[in-house]
Amino acid sequence: MRTPRLFVDSAEVSAVQPLLRGSLVHGVTTNPTILDRAGRHASEIPALYSQWEGLGAREVFFQAWGEGPEELERRARELLALGELAVVKIVATAEGFPLAARLAREGAPVLLTGVYTAAQALAAASCSIRYIAPYLGRMRDGGLGDVEEIARMQAVAGESGTEVLAASLRSPQDIVDLVERGITAVTASPQVLAAMLASEASVDADGAFAAASSLQGAPEELRPAPDQT
């Protein structure tokens, strides 16, 4: 199994920065809704990319937009031109699929987003699209499947090189359930990622260690033991 990779699904700079600085996430995923929620305009995308690149992101995802196929393609190419870490997101629609396939044939890093069926995943794999993004929470809300359907998507993609990057994850358990089924790229909100790190048992253990350390008194400076040979 591939090493799991966590992405943060946010454009809130104050939330993304510590995750990147702490090397806790592989990169950042966004879409127009996420940008709007964070009060960010499309004109700020280059600055966000540069900032996240400087903080150590290894991949940064922005979604193409446009009225009609020509504008959609123009925006997609503008996003790809941001730099080698940029991955362009394109929605799995009648207009989006051909563009995603064409860019993938050119070797561009593309994520086909809004994928809801294994059949769509198979079509994406046949085009060598790098990533597909199913939305687990929305699938459940719409009665369109659960983690098993997402596992089927990765199964039909096989060894094509197309990888599931699961989104709309609402709890750490969602992430664990997916990774158990071989889905090793996942994106989640800063809140869900923070919850992954939290455990009352860990806090209790830390308190017990601190108490035991205090009984030993103030430590002297630690030095290597003298050579006894």
C-alpha positions in Angstrom: 0.0 0.0 0.0 1.2 3.5 -0.7 2.1 5.8 2.2 -1.1 7.7 3.1 -1.1 11.4 2.1 -3.2 13.9 3.9 -4.3 17.2 2.2 -6.0 20.1 3.9 -9.2 21.3 2.1 -9.2 25.0 2.9 -8.2 28.4 1.8 -8.2 29.8 5.4 -4.6 31.0 5.5 -4.4 30.9 9.4 -5.6 27.3 9.4 -3.4 26.1 6.5 -0.1 27.6 7.5 0.5 25.6 10.7 -0.4 22.3 9.0 2.2 23.0 6.2 4.8 24.4 8.6 4.4 21.3 10.8 4.7 19.0 7.7 1.4 17.4 8.7 -0.1 17.6 5.2 1.1 16.9 1.7 -0.6 19.8 0.1 -3.7 22.0 -0.2 -7.0 21.5 -2.1 -9.4 24.2 -2.9 -12.4 24.9 -5.1 -14.5 28.1 -5.8 -16.8 27.4 -2.8 -13.8 27.1 -0.4 -12.2 30.2 -1.8 -15.4 32.1 -1.3 -15.9 30.8 2.2 -12.5 32.1 3.1 -13.2 35.5 1.6 -10.7 34.9 -1.2 -11.1 36.1 -4.8 -9.8 34.3 -7.9 -7.3 37.2 -8.4 -5.6 36.0 -5.1 -4.9 32.5 -6.4 -1.3 33.2 -7.6 -0.4 34.7 -4.1 -2.0 31.7 -2.3 0.0 29.3 -4.5 3.3 31.1 -3.9 2.6 31.2 -0.1 1.8 27.5 0.1 4.7 26.6 -2.1 7.0 28.6 0.2 5.6 26.7 3.3 6.4 23.3 1.8 3.3 22.1 0.0 4.1 19.4 -2.5 0.9 19.8 -4.5 -1.6 22.7 -4.6 -5.1 22.2 -6.2 -7.2 25.0 -7.8 -10.4 24.4 -9.8 -10.9 25.8 -13.3 -14.0 27.7 -14.0 -15.6 29.4 -17.0 -18.7 29.9 -19.1 -18.2 27.5 -22.0 -15.5 25.1 -23.0 -13.1 27.8 -24.3 -13.0 29.8 -21.1 -12.8 26.7 -19.0 -9.7 25.5 -20.9 -8.1 29.0 -20.7 -8.6 29.1 -17.0 -7.3 25.5 -16.6 -4.1 26.4 -18.5 -3.6 29.6 -16.4 -3.8 27.5 -13.3 -1.3 25.0 -14.6 1.1 27.8 -15.4 1.3 28.8 -11.7 4.1 26.3 -11.2 5.1 22.7 -11.1 3.2 22.0 -7.9 -0.1 23.1 -9.4 -2.8 20.5 -10.1 -5.9 21.7 -11.9 -9.3 20.5 -10.8 -12.0 20.0 -13.5 -15.6 18.9 -12.8 -16.7 15.6 -14.3 -19.2 17.0 -16.7 -19.9 16.7 -20.4 -17.6 19.7 -20.9 -15.1 18.9 -18.2 -14.3 15.3 -19.1 -12.9 16.0 -22.6 -10.8 18.8 -21.3 -9.4 16.7 -18.5 -8.6 13.9 -20.9 -6.9 16.3 -23.4 -4.8 17.9 -20.7 -3.9 14.5 -19.2 -2.7 13.4 -22.7 -0.4 16.4 -22.7 1.1 15.3 -19.4 -0.6 17.9 -17.2 -1.5 17.0 -13.6 -5.3 16.9 -13.5 -7.9 16.0 -10.9 -11.4 15.1 -12.1 -13.7 16.3 -9.3 -17.3 15.5 -8.5 -16.9 11.8 -9.4 -19.8 9.7 -8.0 -19.6 6.4 -9.7 -17.2 3.6 -10.5 -18.0 4.0 -14.2 -16.8 7.6 -14.1 -13.6 6.4 -12.4 -13.1 3.8 -15.1 -13.5 6.4 -17.8 -11.0 8.7 -16.0 -8.5 5.9 -15.7 -8.8 5.1 -19.4 -7.7 8.7 -20.0 -4.8 8.5 -17.6 -6.1 11.3 -15.5 -3.9 11.6 -12.4 -6.6 12.0 -9.7 -10.3 11.6 -9.2 -12.2 13.1 -6.3 -15.3 11.5 -5.0 -17.2 13.3 -2.2 -18.0 10.7 0.6 -20.2 12.9 2.7 -22.3 14.0 -0.3 -22.5 10.4 -1.6 -24.0 9.4 1.7 -26.4 12.4 1.8 -27.7 11.5 -1.7 -27.8 7.7 -1.1 -25.2 7.2 -3.8 -22.9 4.9 -1.8 -20.4 4.8 1.0 -16.7 3.9 1.4 -17.2 0.6 -0.5 -18.2 2.5 -3.6 -15.1 4.7 -3.4 -13.0 1.5 -2.9 -14.6 0.2 -6.1 -13.5 3.3 -7.9 -9.9 2.7 -7.0 -10.3 -1.0 -7.9 -11.5 -0.3 -11.4 -8.7 2.3 -11.9 -6.4 -0.6 -11.1 -2.7 0.0 -12.1 -3.6 2.8 -14.5 -1.9 5.5 -12.4 -5.3 7.2 -11.7 -5.6 7.7 -7.9 -8.6 8.4 -5.8 -8.3 11.6 -3.7 -11.3 11.3 -1.4 -13.0 14.4 -0.2 -16.0 15.5 1.9 -14.7 13.6 4.9 -16.5 14.6 8.1 -14.6 12.7 10.7 -11.3 11.0 11.4 -13.1 7.7 11.2 -14.0 8.4 7.6 -10.3 8.7 6.8 -9.4 5.5 8.7 -12.2 3.6 6.9 -10.9 4.7 3.5 -7.3 4.0 4.2 -8.2 0.5 5.4 -9.7 -0.1 1.9 -6.6 1.1 0.1 -7.5 4.8 -0.5 -4.3 6.6 0.6 -4.9 10.1 -0.6 -7.5 12.0 1.3 -8.4 15.7 1.9 -10.3 17.1 4.9 -11.0 20.3 6.6 -8.6 21.7 9.2 -11.1 20.8 11.9 -11.2 17.1 10.9 -7.4 17.0 10.6 -7.1 18.5 14.1 -9.4 15.9 15.5 -7.2 13.2 14.1 -4.4 14.4 16.3 -6.5 14.6 19.5 -7.0 11.9 22.1 -7.9 12.4 25.7 -5.8 9.3 26.5 -2.8 11.0 25.0 -3.4 14.1 27.0 -3.7 12.0 30.2 -0.5 10.2 29.4 1.3 13.5 28.8 0.1 14.7 32.2 1.3 11.6 33.9 4.8 11.9 32.3 5.0 15.6 33.3 4.1 14.7 36.9 6.7 11.9 37.0 9.3 14.3 35.6 8.6 16.9 38.2 9.4 14.4 41.0 12.9 14.1 39.6 13.7 17.7 40.4 15.2 20.3 38.0 17.4 18.4 35.6 21.0 19.4 35.1 22.3 20.0 31.6 22.4 16.7 29.8 25.9 15.7 28.6 27.2 12.5 27.0 28.4 9.9 29.5 32.2 9.9 30.0 34.1 7.4 27.9 34.7 4.4 30.2 37.2 2.7 27.9 
